Amino acid sequence: MIRLNHVSKIYGDGSKKAVDDLSWDIEDGKITGFIGPNGAGKTTTLKMITGILAPSEGTIEINGKDIQKDPLEAKRQFGFVSDDPDAFLRVRGIEYLNFMADIYGVGTEERQRFIEETAKRFEMEENLSSRIMSYSHGMRQKIMVMGALIHKPPVWILDEPLTGLDPRSAHELKQMMREHADAGNAVLFSTHVLEVAEKLCDRIAIIHHGRQVYLGTLEELKAAYPDQTLENIFLEITEHA
């Protein structure tokens, strides 16, 4: 579970909050979609949850571990896929995966089994010996996903994880997210694709101008806006937020 308690982020002179007083739980056993317009504060929020940015106000806990007070233990609880896969470009794919496995203390047999299984699912078997700089955007996205999940974290935090993936790989990742949540774990992912959120998510959080404007199930949201598509509901909520 991820718990945010009155979390805000203030930049510059403090005249405007990029994230303003967020309080919500990302529950175990569910996929939570995080949606909002460009500049709404989604990436800032995810970076605070993962400890990349410090909140200006409030606290964040991941499985009971405070990301500010106990950062190492908190970071052991999650795997994070950022919105930028252009990292570690000079190393080979297999080197990157072993590097990530070493960081988290993943044993030889366990890592080998994970790499074989996920490489097959993502059709990456033939590419692991190549340098990441030679990969397409979608292939870079796949190797970052594999590296983030190699220690089998209970919490997945994914920032636009489907961007650049081919349809088969996108399907596999969505299946993996569903399997992970069904096993009693938490999945939080941001997306601009409302159709994906509608089909995949158990709950959604909508943010606009840094403030939470909705948190709940899609069924509850649709009940409040009968006979409307999720796209129309989203536009109406953010227009009047």
C-alpha positions in Angstrom: 0.0 0.0 0.0 1.1 3.6 -0.7 -0.2 6.2 1.6 0.0 9.9 1.0 -1.0 12.2 3.9 -1.5 15.9 3.0 1.3 15.9 0.5 2.2 19.2 -1.3 5.1 20.3 -3.5 6.0 23.9 -3.8 8.5 25.3 -6.4 10.1 28.7 -6.7 8.7 31.5 -4.6 5.9 29.4 -3.3 3.2 31.3 -5.0 1.9 28.1 -6.7 1.8 24.5 -5.6 2.7 22.0 -8.2 0.9 19.4 -6.0 -1.6 20.6 -3.5 -2.6 18.6 -0.4 -2.9 15.1 -1.7 -4.2 12.5 0.7 -5.0 9.0 -0.6 -4.2 5.3 -0.4 -3.1 3.1 -3.2 -4.6 -0.2 -2.1 -3.2 -3.6 -2.3 -4.9 -6.0 -4.7 -5.9 -3.2 -7.1 -4.6 -1.4 -10.1 -4.9 2.3 -9.6 -4.8 4.6 -12.7 -3.5 8.1 -12.3 -4.8 10.5 -14.9 -4.8 14.2 -15.5 -3.9 16.8 -18.2 -0.4 17.7 -19.0 1.2 19.7 -16.2 -1.4 18.5 -13.7 1.2 17.2 -11.3 1.3 13.5 -12.0 5.0 13.0 -12.6 5.8 15.3 -9.7 3.6 13.2 -7.4 5.3 9.9 -8.6 8.7 11.4 -8.1 7.8 12.3 -4.5 6.4 8.8 -3.9 9.6 7.3 -5.1 11.9 9.6 -3.2 13.3 11.4 -6.3 11.8 14.6 -5.0 11.1 15.6 -1.4 7.6 16.8 -0.5 7.4 20.3 0.7 4.6 19.2 3.1 3.1 16.0 4.2 4.3 12.4 4.5 4.5 9.4 2.2 4.6 5.7 3.3 5.1 2.6 1.2 4.1 -0.5 3.1 4.5 1.4 6.3 8.0 2.7 5.5 8.3 6.5 5.4 10.1 7.5 2.1 11.8 10.4 3.9 12.7 8.8 7.2 13.5 5.3 6.1 14.3 5.7 2.3 16.3 2.5 1.8 13.6 0.2 3.3 10.9 2.2 1.5 12.6 1.8 -1.8 13.0 -1.9 -1.4 9.2 -2.1 -1.5 8.7 -0.8 -5.0 9.8 -1.0 -8.6 9.6 2.3 -10.5 9.5 2.8 -14.3 10.0 6.5 -15.2 8.6 8.2 -18.2 12.2 8.5 -19.7 13.7 5.1 -20.8 16.9 6.7 -22.1 19.3 5.6 -19.3 22.4 3.4 -19.1 22.6 3.6 -22.9 26.3 2.4 -23.1 25.7 -0.9 -21.3 24.3 -4.1 -22.8 20.7 -5.1 -21.8 21.9 -8.1 -19.8 24.5 -6.0 -18.0 21.8 -3.6 -17.0 19.6 -6.3 -15.7 22.4 -7.9 -13.7 23.3 -4.5 -12.3 19.8 -4.0 -11.1 19.7 -7.5 -9.6 22.9 -6.8 -7.8 21.6 -3.6 -6.3 18.6 -5.5 -4.8 20.5 -8.7 -3.9 18.7 -11.0 -6.2 20.3 -14.4 -6.4 21.7 -15.9 -9.5 19.1 -18.6 -10.1 16.2 -16.2 -9.3 17.4 -13.5 -11.6 18.1 -15.9 -14.4 14.6 -17.3 -14.2 13.1 -13.8 -14.2 15.2 -12.6 -17.1 14.3 -15.7 -19.2 10.6 -15.4 -18.4 10.2 -11.7 -19.0 12.5 -11.6 -22.0 10.3 -14.2 -23.6 7.1 -12.3 -22.8 8.6 -9.1 -24.2 10.3 -10.8 -27.2 13.7 -9.5 -26.0 15.7 -12.8 -26.0 17.8 -11.8 -29.1 18.5 -8.3 -27.9 19.9 -8.7 -24.4 23.5 -8.9 -25.6 23.2 -5.6 -27.5 23.9 -2.1 -26.1 20.8 -0.2 -25.0 21.8 2.7 -27.2 21.0 0.5 -30.2 17.5 -0.2 -28.9 14.3 1.4 -30.3 12.3 3.5 -27.8 9.9 0.6 -27.2 12.8 -1.8 -26.5 14.3 0.6 -24.1 11.0 0.8 -22.3 10.9 -3.0 -22.1 14.4 -3.2 -20.6 13.6 -0.5 -18.0 10.4 -2.4 -17.0 12.4 -5.6 -16.6 15.1 -3.9 -14.5 12.5 -2.3 -12.3 10.7 -5.5 -11.6 13.6 -7.9 -11.3 13.5 -8.0 -7.5 9.8 -8.8 -7.6 8.7 -5.7 -5.5 5.2 -5.8 -3.9 4.5 -2.3 -5.2 4.7 -1.3 -8.8 4.9 2.4 -9.8 4.8 3.1 -13.5 4.9 6.4 -15.2 3.3 6.1 -18.7 4.7 2.5 -19.0 2.9 1.7 -22.3 4.4 4.5 -24.3 6.3 3.2 -27.3 5.4 -0.4 -26.7 4.2 -2.5 -29.6 0.7 -4.0 -29.2 1.9 -7.5 -28.1 4.3 -6.1 -25.5 1.7 -3.6 -24.2 -0.7 -6.5 -23.8 1.9 -8.6 -21.9 2.6 -5.7 -19.6 -1.1 -5.1 -18.9 -1.4 -8.9 -18.2 1.5 -8.7 -15.8 0.0 -5.7 -14.0 -3.3 -7.6 -13.6 -1.5 -10.7 -12.3 0.5 -8.7 -9.8 -2.6 -7.0 -8.4 -4.6 -10.2 -8.3 -1.8 -11.7 -6.2 -2.6 -9.0 -3.5 -0.1 -6.4 -4.5 -0.4 -2.7 -5.4 0.0 -1.2 -8.9 0.0 2.5 -9.6 0.4 3.8 -13.1 -0.1 7.0 -14.9 -1.6 7.2 -18.4 -3.0 9.6 -20.9 -4.9 6.8 -22.6 -8.4 6.9 -21.0 -9.4 3.7 -22.8 -6.6 1.8 -21.0 -7.6 3.2 -17.7 -11.2 2.2 -18.3 -10.4 -1.4 -19.2 -7.6 -2.1 -16.8 -8.1 -0.1 -13.6 -10.0 -1.0 -10.5 -9.7 2.6 -9.2 -8.7 5.9 -10.7 -7.3 9.1 -9.3 -7.8 12.3 -11.3 -5.5 15.3 -10.6 -5.9 18.8 -12.1 -3.7 21.8 -11.2 -2.0 19.8 -8.6 -5.3 19.0 -6.7 -7.1 15.7 -6.5 -10.5 16.0 -8.1 -11.6 12.4 -8.0 -10.5 9.1 -6.3 -12.6 6.0 -6.5 -13.9 3.2 -8.7 -14.9 3.7 -12.3 -18.4 2.3 -11.4 -18.9 5.0 -8.8 -17.7 7.7 -11.3 -19.9 6.4 -14.1 -22.9 6.3 -11.7 -22.4 10.0 -11.0 -22.2 10.8 -14.7 -24.7 8.3 -16.3 -24.7 7.7 -20.1 -21.3 9.4 -20.6 -18.0 8.1 -21.8 -15.0 8.2 -19.6 -13.5 10.8 -21.9 -16.5 13.1 -21.5 -16.6 12.6 -17.8 -12.9 13.4 -17.6 -13.3 16.6 -19.6 -16.2 17.7 -17.5 -14.5 17.1 -14.2 -11.3 18.9 -15.2 -13.2 21.8 -16.8 -15.0 22.5 -13.6 -12.2 21.7 -11.2 
